[in-house]
Amino acid sequence: MSEFILEAKGLVKRFGRVVALDSADFELKAGEILAVIGDNGAGKSTLIKSLSGAMIPDEGEVLLNGERVMFSSPMAARAAGIETVYQNLALSPALSIADNMFMGREIRKQGFMGRVFRTLDKKTMDKLARDKLSELGLMTIQNIRQPVETLSGGQRQGVAVARAAAFGSRVVILDEPTAALGVKESRKVLDLILGLRERGLPVVLISHNMPHVFEVADRIHIHRLGRRAALINPGDYSMSDAVAIMTGAMTAHAVAA
């Protein structure tokens, strides 16, 4: 059995003459927080989309627990236990917290009403949503039925992370989870990420915030020009070193950590 939960080998993705991924490699270990950093246009988003089913690479392979997989859509990746929280959160502001958490995975009532009339079991969904929010320490949200649009930015991010944690049985991918958040709300989101690791869920963290990356990451994947430039341990390098590798001003003496 592979030591890696999620792995990519030689991924290539072209958009016309633009090569977004150029034989890119990626490895995520069990129970770790792996940060993915890189300059704008380095190919981070394309890499993550290729891992989460939002994009199909032209070449290369993706492996989950050592077995080759080919996700044709994000739904296929979700069915395999990979949950992704994108920067826009993909929440519906007018719907309640519970409805957002179960969007696309609604629980229907048992028996005739659920089978024939497809009636939703709101009571069960409310309880499960509240349990998951409590588990992640988000009890500042009192009313599980309040619309998401009434929440703060940090609370919305918390709902999105809670949804990922509720259904991500193997991997949680977070794209810029602290972007546009204040210091206090960012702290809560970082605590949520650390909480996911404590529960045994490996996390892929895509971020431009170097202090956050160096605080929570076990390893850092540095992406440059469509491929992995280095894989480093944050204890062995400074933030300045990471930026230098990212921009090509420095070559890591340990490409694999």
PyMOL commands that set and color helices and strands:
alter all, ss='L'
color gray80, all
select helices_A, chain A and resi 44-51+74-79+97-101+112-116+122-135+148-150+153-167+183-198+210-216+239-247
alter helices_A, ss='H'
color red, helices_A
select strands_A, chain A and resi 4-15+18-29+33-38+59-64+67-69+82-85+171-175+203-206+219-224+227-232
alter strands_A, ss='S'
color yellow, strands_A
deselect
rebuild
show_as cartoon
